[in-house]
């Protein structure tokens, strides 16, 4: 498959490509009819706010996945960014410097990942799994294995302040989603991301700097995870070291359920948005209907399996 062919296939939309839209709308209607609480303004605003950090990281992870790679270290970058943000704020009192520090450490981790994957040529899943443990270790060292509490409670307004009834974190997420959507769909860089994931050798022959594109997607993903971590510190006014992978699993679930191909070369930021809200509505519905947590896990796992199977089936039909 040539680079141009990969891009055309990625951008050619068919009715079936909107499947995530139809099922998300159907789930929204179903929950609206079966729960008196779901359609309330308070509940919907809470769902929006809960997805804000995931959407920030997920928009960037979409680019990495389309380029043909995974970044498992998103959770570690997120945690370290929260820790560094809290530390800088407590030392300097500057919210701008604190948030910039969170973004910077995430971008630095992304740069390291990009170098290891693009130039050392280690499989991205293995490479970022390994660097995750390194980054988690950095977090424990930065925090001295302690919970960091933000002294300036006004810092919470960065994420929890409201405009038009919606939290600032949500508005920031909307801005980030738009930026990554434009970057992917309306720029030369975005076209090269698709080409790199579709067929890196063909893309290289067509003049695409494949290693540079891969490096850039990892840096952007790290920076986005850093921003999400900084906002997390603002929301909770605390940060603590951990080796928890749950954040990246939630992000990947949204991206994959949204329909971005795990094989690379196909996907969209808008898909990730719908994937995030499909899973959010599903979990919200579970809670509102008091579904047993064990059953919730079974359904979540099944949804991911169906999404991956659908991706494989769609790709095999297009190749055929």
Secondary structure, DSSP 8 states (H G I E B T S, - for coil): --HHHHHHHHH---GGGGHHHHHHHHHHHHHHHH-TTTTSHHHHHHHHHHHHHHHHHHHHHHHHHHTT---TTHHHHHHHHHHHHHHHHHHH--HHHHHHHHHHHHHHHHHHHHHHHHTS---HHHHHHHHHHHHHHHHHHHHTTS-EE-S-GGGGHHHH-EETTEEHHHHHHHHHHHHHHHHHHSSHHHHHHHHHHH-HHHHHHTT--HHHHHHHHHHHHHHHHHHHHHHHHHHHSEE------HHHHHHHHHHHHHT--TTSS---HHHHHHHHHHHHHHHHHHHHTT--HHHHHHHHHHHHHHHHHHHHHHHHHHH-
